[in-house]
Amino acid sequence: MARAARDLTTLLADQGLTHLSVTKRGNALTVVSGPDAHPEIRITASDGDSWRLEVADHRGRWEAAPFEGDLAELVEAALSIGRLEDT
């Protein structure tokens, strides 16, 4: 999971999203922003190299998004739905 967290951090940096950071807990990686570590997205391990995307609502509760794939695909999906933005 530590390697996946590093990979996700690199993918975010490659998109210019250096204001975001990644935390890990269990089988999930959470992308957070700001000094208060506001949750943006959560990527949860599925089968093999597959991951599922969840997005935080305005209260910080997780809602499933209709995306599954590798980490790069899920970063692209989160960008496409406006969940990750440059500050």
CYANA upper distance limits for C-alpha pairs under 8 A (distance plus 0.5 A):
  1 MET  CA      5 ALA  CA      6.73
  1 MET  CA     24 LYS  CA      7.92
  1 MET  CA     27 ASN  CA      7.62
  2 ALA  CA      6 ARG  CA      6.84
  2 ALA  CA     24 LYS  CA      8.11
  3 ARG  CA      7 ASP  CA      6.63
  4 ALA  CA      8 LEU  CA      6.55
  5 ALA  CA      9 THR  CA      6.65
  5 ALA  CA     22 VAL  CA      6.82
  5 ALA  CA     23 THR  CA      7.73
  5 ALA  CA     24 LYS  CA      7.32
  5 ALA  CA     29 LEU  CA      7.03
  6 ARG  CA     10 THR  CA      6.75
  7 ASP  CA     11 LEU  CA      6.72
  7 ASP  CA     71 LEU  CA      8.48
  8 LEU  CA     12 LEU  CA      6.71
  8 LEU  CA     22 VAL  CA      7.85
  8 LEU  CA     71 LEU  CA      7.05
  8 LEU  CA     72 ALA  CA      8.24
  9 THR  CA     13 ALA  CA      6.72
  9 THR  CA     21 SER  CA      7.16
  9 THR  CA     22 VAL  CA      6.77
 10 THR  CA     14 ASP  CA      6.59
 11 LEU  CA     15 GLN  CA      7.06
 11 LEU  CA     72 ALA  CA      7.18
 11 LEU  CA     75 VAL  CA      7.96
 12 LEU  CA     16 GLY  CA      7.06
 12 LEU  CA     17 LEU  CA      5.64
 12 LEU  CA     18 THR  CA      7.15
 12 LEU  CA     20 LEU  CA      7.90
 12 LEU  CA     75 VAL  CA      7.91
 13 ALA  CA     17 LEU  CA      5.61
 13 ALA  CA     18 THR  CA      5.52
 16 GLY  CA     86 ASP  CA      7.56
 17 LEU  CA     84 LEU  CA      8.40
 17 LEU  CA     85 GLU  CA      7.75
 17 LEU  CA     86 ASP  CA      6.22
 19 HIS  CA     33 SER  CA      6.91
 19 HIS  CA     34 GLY  CA      7.64
 19 HIS  CA     86 ASP  CA      8.22
 19 HIS  CA     87 THR  CA      7.92
 20 LEU  CA     31 VAL  CA      6.95
 20 LEU  CA     32 VAL  CA      6.15
 20 LEU  CA     33 SER  CA      5.30
 20 LEU  CA     34 GLY  CA      7.81
 21 SER  CA     31 VAL  CA      6.15
 21 SER  CA     32 VAL  CA      5.95
 21 SER  CA     33 SER  CA      6.98
 22 VAL  CA     29 LEU  CA      6.92
 22 VAL  CA     30 THR  CA      6.03
 22 VAL  CA     31 VAL  CA      5.15
 22 VAL  CA     32 VAL  CA      6.77
 23 THR  CA     29 LEU  CA      6.22
 23 THR  CA     30 THR  CA      5.71
 23 THR  CA     31 VAL  CA      7.08
 23 THR  CA     32 VAL  CA      8.05
 24 LYS  CA     28 ALA  CA      6.33
 24 LYS  CA     29 LEU  CA      5.06
 24 LYS  CA     30 THR  CA      6.73
 25 ARG  CA     29 LEU  CA      7.05
 27 ASN  CA     44 THR  CA      6.32
 27 ASN  CA     45 ALA  CA      6.01
 28 ALA  CA     42 ARG  CA      7.07
 28 ALA  CA     43 ILE  CA      6.13
 28 ALA  CA     44 THR  CA      4.75
 28 ALA  CA     45 ALA  CA      6.74
 29 LEU  CA     42 ARG  CA      6.12
 29 LEU  CA     43 ILE  CA      5.66
 29 LEU  CA     44 THR  CA      6.80
 30 THR  CA     39 PRO  CA      7.28
 30 THR  CA     40 GLU  CA      7.94
 30 THR  CA     41 ILE  CA      6.38
 30 THR  CA     42 ARG  CA      4.81
 30 THR  CA     43 ILE  CA      6.82
 31 VAL  CA     39 PRO  CA      6.59
 31 VAL  CA     40 GLU  CA      6.12
 31 VAL  CA     41 ILE  CA      5.83
 31 VAL  CA     42 ARG  CA      6.69
 32 VAL  CA     37 ALA  CA      5.49
 32 VAL  CA     38 HIS  CA      5.63
 32 VAL  CA     39 PRO  CA      4.88
 32 VAL  CA     40 GLU  CA      5.90
 32 VAL  CA     41 ILE  CA      7.82
 33 SER  CA     37 ALA  CA      5.61
 33 SER  CA     38 HIS  CA      5.65
 33 SER  CA     39 PRO  CA      7.08
 33 SER  CA     40 GLU  CA      7.46
 34 GLY  CA     38 HIS  CA      6.76
 38 HIS  CA     60 GLY  CA      8.35
 39 PRO  CA     56 ALA  CA      6.84
 39 PRO  CA     60 GLY  CA      7.02
 40 GLU  CA     55 VAL  CA      6.76
 40 GLU  CA     56 ALA  CA      6.15
 40 GLU  CA     83 ARG  CA      7.13
 40 GLU  CA     84 LEU  CA      7.63
 41 ILE  CA     53 LEU  CA      7.59
 41 ILE  CA     54 GLU  CA      6.23
 41 ILE  CA     55 VAL  CA      5.02
 41 ILE  CA     56 ALA  CA      6.47
 41 ILE  CA     78 ALA  CA      8.21
 41 ILE  CA     83 ARG  CA      7.76
 42 ARG  CA     53 LEU  CA      6.49
 42 ARG  CA     54 GLU  CA      5.58
 42 ARG  CA     55 VAL  CA      6.75
 42 ARG  CA     56 ALA  CA      8.29
 42 ARG  CA     62 TRP  CA      8.35
 43 ILE  CA     51 TRP  CA      6.69
 43 ILE  CA     52 ARG  CA      6.01
 43 ILE  CA     53 LEU  CA      5.29
 43 ILE  CA     54 GLU  CA      6.78
 43 ILE  CA     71 LEU  CA      8.47
 43 ILE  CA     74 LEU  CA      8.32
 44 THR  CA     51 TRP  CA      5.93
 44 THR  CA     52 ARG  CA      5.70
 44 THR  CA     53 LEU  CA      7.14
 44 THR  CA     54 GLU  CA      8.38
 45 ALA  CA     49 ASP  CA      8.14
 45 ALA  CA     50 SER  CA      6.89
 45 ALA  CA     51 TRP  CA      5.06
 45 ALA  CA     52 ARG  CA      7.01
 46 SER  CA     50 SER  CA      5.76
 46 SER  CA     51 TRP  CA      5.41
 46 SER  CA     52 ARG  CA      6.92
 47 ASP  CA     51 TRP  CA      7.77
 49 ASP  CA     69 GLY  CA      8.23
 49 ASP  CA     70 ASP  CA      6.68
 50 SER  CA     68 GLU  CA      7.14
 50 SER  CA     69 GLY  CA      5.43
 50 SER  CA     70 ASP  CA      5.73
 50 SER  CA     71 LEU  CA      8.43
 51 TRP  CA     68 GLU  CA      5.98
 51 TRP  CA     69 GLY  CA      5.79
 51 TRP  CA     70 ASP  CA      6.30
 51 TRP  CA     71 LEU  CA      7.32
 51 TRP  CA     74 LEU  CA      8.30
 52 ARG  CA     65 ALA  CA      8.32
 52 ARG  CA     67 PHE  CA      6.61
 52 ARG  CA     68 GLU  CA      5.01
 52 ARG  CA     69 GLY  CA      7.23
 52 ARG  CA     74 LEU  CA      8.22
 53 LEU  CA     64 ALA  CA      6.99
 53 LEU  CA     65 ALA  CA      6.08
 53 LEU  CA     66 PRO  CA      7.84
 53 LEU  CA     67 PHE  CA      6.17
 53 LEU  CA     68 GLU  CA      6.82
 53 LEU  CA     74 LEU  CA      6.99
 54 GLU  CA     62 TRP  CA      6.51
 54 GLU  CA     63 GLU  CA      5.88
 54 GLU  CA     64 ALA  CA      4.93
 54 GLU  CA     65 ALA  CA      5.63
 55 VAL  CA     62 TRP  CA      6.05
 55 VAL  CA     63 GLU  CA      5.87
 55 VAL  CA     64 ALA  CA      7.02
 55 VAL  CA     65 ALA  CA      7.08
 55 VAL  CA     83 ARG  CA      8.01
 56 ALA  CA     60 GLY  CA      5.41
 56 ALA  CA     61 ARG  CA      5.73
 56 ALA  CA     62 TRP  CA      5.13
 56 ALA  CA     63 GLU  CA      6.71
 57 ASP  CA     61 ARG  CA      5.90
 57 ASP  CA     62 TRP  CA      6.90
 57 ASP  CA     63 GLU  CA      7.47
 67 PHE  CA     74 LEU  CA      7.37
 67 PHE  CA     77 ALA  CA      7.59
 68 GLU  CA     73 GLU  CA      8.46
 68 GLU  CA     74 LEU  CA      7.39
 69 GLY  CA     73 GLU  CA      6.31
 69 GLY  CA     74 LEU  CA      6.78
 70 ASP  CA     74 LEU  CA      6.86
 71 LEU  CA     75 VAL  CA      6.75
 72 ALA  CA     76 GLU  CA      6.81
 73 GLU  CA     77 ALA  CA      6.61
 74 LEU  CA     78 ALA  CA      6.52
 75 VAL  CA     79 LEU  CA      6.69
 76 GLU  CA     80 SER  CA      6.60
 77 ALA  CA     81 ILE  CA      6.93
 78 ALA  CA     82 GLY  CA      6.82
 78 ALA  CA     83 ARG  CA      5.66
 78 ALA  CA     84 LEU  CA      6.57
 79 LEU  CA     83 ARG  CA      6.25
 79 LEU  CA     84 LEU  CA      5.70
 79 LEU  CA     85 GLU  CA      7.56
